[in-house]
Amino acid sequence: MGERSDIKLHINIDKHKERFSSLTSLFKSKEANEKDLQLAAVEGVYVYHTVQHNESFR
């Protein structure tokens, strides 16, 4: 069997389906609300500032 068929078999395993469904339940919605957008903006400014000043994330 090839790689693609191995992946298809893995995706269809009940254990995988169960864990994937519990993972997707962590996300409330697919659309960003105002709070999500503000948080993304703050994170973007933080990263931009860090890169501009050659600071490390360590």
KOLMAR-707803 format. One record per residue: residue in three letters; z, x, y of N, C-alpha, C, O, CB in turn. Coordinates in steps of 0.1 Angstrom, whole numbers, padded with zeros to 4 digits, always signed. Glycine has a CB too. Layout:
BEGIN
ALAZXYZXYZXYZXYZXY
...
This chain:
BEGIN
MET+0000+0008-0012+0000+0000+0000+0000+0009+0013+0005+0020+0013+0012-0010+0000
GLY-0006+0004+0023-0007+0011+0035+0004+0008+0045+0013+0000+0042-0020+0008+0042
GLU+0004+0015+0056+0015+0013+0066+0015-0001+0071+0026-0007+0073+0012+0022+0078
ARG+0004-0007+0074+0004-0021+0080+0010-0031+0070+0018-0040+0074-0010-0025+0083
SER+0006-0030+0057+0012-0039+0048+0027-0037+0046+0034-0046+0043+0004-0038+0034
ASP+0031-0024+0047+0046-0022+0046+0053-0028+0057+0064-0034+0055+0048-0006+0046
ILE+0047-0027+0069+0054-0033+0081+0054-0049+0079+0064-0055+0082+0046-0030+0094
LYS+0043-0055+0075+0043-0069+0073+0053-0073+0062+0060-0084+0064+0029-0074+0068
LEU+0055-0066+0052+0065-0069+0042+0079-0068+0047+0087-0076+0045+0063-0060+0029
HIS+0081-0058+0055+0095-0056+0061+0098-0067+0071+0109-0072+0071+0095-0042+0069
ILE+0089-0071+0079+0091-0082+0089+0094-0095+0082+0102-0103+0087+0079-0084+0098
ASN+0089-0097+0070+0091-0110+0063+0104-0110+0054+0106-0120+0047+0079-0113+0055
ILE+0111-0099+0054+0124-0099+0046+0134-0107+0053+0135-0107+0065+0129-0084+0045
ASP+0141-0115+0045+0151-0125+0051+0162-0118+0060+0165-0123+0070+0158-0132+0040
LYS+0166-0106+0055+0176-0099+0062+0171-0095+0076+0178-0096+0086+0180-0086+0054
HIS+0158-0091+0077+0152-0087+0090+0151-0099+0099+0154-0099+0111+0138-0081+0087
LYS+0147-0110+0093+0145-0123+0101+0159-0127+0107+0160-0131+0118+0139-0134+0093
GLU+0169-0126+0099+0183-0130+0103+0188-0121+0114+0193-0127+0124+0193-0129+0091
ARG+0186-0109+0113+0191-0099+0124+0182-0101+0136+0188-0100+0147+0190-0085+0119
PHE+0169-0103+0135+0161-0104+0147+0164-0117+0154+0164-0117+0167+0146-0104+0142
SER+0167-0128+0147+0170-0140+0154+0184-0139+0161+0185-0145+0172+0171-0152+0144
SER+0193-0132+0155+0206-0130+0162+0204-0121+0174+0212-0123+0184+0217-0124+0153
LEU+0195-0112+0174+0192-0103+0185+0186-0111+0197+0190-0109+0208+0183-0091+0181
THR+0176-0119+0194+0170-0127+0204+0179-0137+0210+0176-0141+0222+0157-0133+0199
SER+0189-0141+0203+0198-0151+0209+0207-0145+0220+0213-0152+0228+0207-0157+0198
LEU+0207-0132+0222+0214-0125+0232+0208-0127+0246+0215-0127+0256+0216-0110+0229
PHE+0195-0130+0246+0187-0131+0258+0187-0146+0262+0183-0155+0254+0173-0126+0257
LYS+0192-0149+0274+0194-0163+0278+0180-0170+0281+0178-0181+0277+0202-0164+0291
SER+0172-0163+0289+0159-0169+0292+0148-0158+0294+0152-0146+0295+0160-0178+0305
LYS+0136-0162+0294+0125-0153+0296+0122-0150+0310+0115-0141+0314+0113-0157+0288
GLU+0127-0159+0319+0124-0158+0333+0136-0152+0341+0147-0155+0338+0120-0171+0339
ALA+0133-0143+0350+0144-0137+0358+0148-0146+0369+0140-0152+0376+0139-0123+0364
ASN+0161-0147+0371+0166-0155+0382+0169-0146+0394+0167-0134+0393+0179-0163+0378
GLU+0174-0151+0405+0177-0143+0417+0187-0132+0414+0185-0120+0419+0182-0152+0428
LYS+0197-0134+0406+0207-0124+0403+0200-0112+0395+0203-0101+0398+0219-0130+0395
ASP+0192-0116+0386+0185-0106+0378+0176-0097+0386+0175-0085+0385+0177-0112+0366
LEU+0169-0103+0396+0160-0096+0405+0168-0087+0414+0163-0075+0416+0152-0106+0413
GLN+0179-0091+0419+0187-0083+0427+0193-0071+0420+0193-0059+0425+0199-0091+0433
LEU+0197-0073+0407+0202-0062+0399+0191-0052+0396+0193-0040+0397+0207-0068+0386
ALA+0179-0057+0393+0168-0048+0391+0164-0039+0403+0161-0028+0402+0155-0056+0386
ALA+0165-0046+0415+0163-0038+0427+0173-0028+0430+0170-0016+0434+0163-0048+0439
VAL+0186-0031+0427+0197-0021+0429+0195-0009+0419+0196+0003+0423+0210-0027+0427
GLU+0191-0012+0407+0189-0002+0397+0177+0007+0401+0177+0019+0399+0187-0008+0383
GLY+0167+0001+0406+0155+0008+0410+0158+0018+0422+0153+0029+0422+0144-0001+0414
VAL+0166+0013+0432+0170+0021+0443+0178+0033+0438+0177+0044+0443+0178+0013+0453
TYR+0187+0030+0429+0196+0041+0423+0187+0052+0417+0190+0064+0419+0206+0035+0413
VAL+0178+0048+0408+0170+0058+0402+0161+0065+0412+0160+0077+0411+0161+0051+0391
TYR+0155+0058+0421+0147+0065+0431+0155+0075+0439+0150+0086+0441+0141+0054+0441
HIS+0167+0072+0443+0176+0081+0450+0179+0093+0442+0179+0105+0446+0189+0074+0455
THR+0182+0091+0429+0186+0102+0420+0174+0111+0418+0176+0124+0419+0190+0096+0406
VAL+0162+0106+0417+0150+0114+0415+0147+0122+0428+0143+0134+0427+0138+0106+0410
GLN+0147+0115+0439+0144+0122+0452+0153+0133+0455+0149+0143+0461+0145+0111+0463
HIS+0166+0133+0450+0175+0143+0453+0177+0153+0441+0187+0161+0441+0189+0138+0457
ASN+0168+0152+0432+0168+0160+0420+0182+0161+0413+0187+0171+0408+0164+0175+0424
GLU+0188+0149+0412+0201+0148+0406+0199+0145+0391+0189+0140+0387+0210+0138+0412
SER+0209+0149+0383+0208+0147+0368+0216+0135+0364+0225+0131+0371+0213+0159+0361
PHE+0211+0128+0353+0219+0117+0348+0230+0121+0338+0237+0113+0333+0209+0107+0341
ARG+0231+0134+0337+0241+0139+0327+0255+0138+0332+0265+0141+0326+0239+0153+0324
